[in-house]
């Protein structure tokens, strides 16, 4: 049996959608077409990337997103024209953008969308439930990253309170966003013995290996294993010889992936 060493992933994937769609998307200063109202998956090198979306009002939505290798980050941007602000900055419009559903193991990005004209800087306080949801980064900022690993079949609720630090209750706004975590589909692997040959000639072995090759080619998702046993009086190295001969025949003569 031959094992292959897995290569460590160097890239990650950003999945992004906007409401409405058709907004110009720029990543790290380079155009990436337009957004859609369904997820667009974009593979990028691991690291920090700057996302910029041109909103319908001509303003820019800009966020820095840290993308770990081998992971998926989901980004949702909902644009809603904001009503005219009253003379007082409070209460101020506040919402949180987040994907409604992700697959277990994906990183969820919760993004605060706020229109605030006060002179005091806003303070952001996040609360995430359940407590088993792991916050990766963003506490105290407008963008929160949460790991959904181990939460399949549950939902993550992110509650944000934005406060300007004054005693005015109208200047402390609280909103929530909920993401449902779809569990990873578990596949059941069923093994069966395909053939067995004892003390048979190589011509007989090749005929049996031909049948095995046909089976593997008919179902590319199937993986075949060859097991060889040596007898008590077998010469040293005979088992390795039989294994190598059978494998080489399947690979070189029948074109089976090694």
C-alpha positions, 0 to 999 in steps of 0.5 A: 500500500502506497501513501502520498504526503499531502501538500500544505495549502498555500491559498485560501478562498474568499466567497463574496456576495452583495445586495444589490449585485453588479458592484465593481470589486477591487482586490489589492488594487486590481479589478476583479469584475462585478459582484453577484447576488450569489457567492463568487468564490475567489482563490487568493494567496494566504495573507491580508487582502484589501477588498473594495466595493463601489457602492451605488451611491459612489462611496467605497466599502473597504475592508482588510481581510486576513485569509489563512491558508486552506480556509474559506472566508465568507463576506456579505455586503448589504447596501441600503440607502440610508435615510437623511440624518437628523441634526443630532447624531443619535440615534444613528443607523447601524446594521451588521452584514453576515452570511445567512448560512455557511458550511462547518469549518468556514470563517464567518466575517461579521461587518458593522455598517454604520452612519455616524456623524458625531465627534466622539469615536464609536466603541464596538462591543461584540457578544457571540453565542454559543460560547463554543464559537471561537472568535479569531479576531476583531473584538473592539473593531467594526469587523469580527471573524468567527470560526465555525469549526465544530458547530455543524447543525447550530447557529451563531448569533453575533450581537454588536453594541456601538456606543459613543461613550456618552450617557445618552441611551440613544447613542448606544445602538445594538443589532444582531446577525445570525448565521446557520452552520450547515454540517459537513456531509459525512461519507460512509466508505464501504470496502469489499474483497474484489478477488483472491488468488493463491499460488496462481501464475502471472498470466492468471494474475494479469487476467485478474488485474485486468478485471480490477482495472476495469472496475476502477476505471468504471468508478473513478471514485473507487480506490483499490488496494492490493495485499500480498502475503508470503508463505512460511518458506517464501524467499526473502523479498518475494512479497515485495516483488509480487506487490511491485509487479502487480502495481507496475502492471496496473499503472504501466499496462492499464493506465491506472493512477498510481 
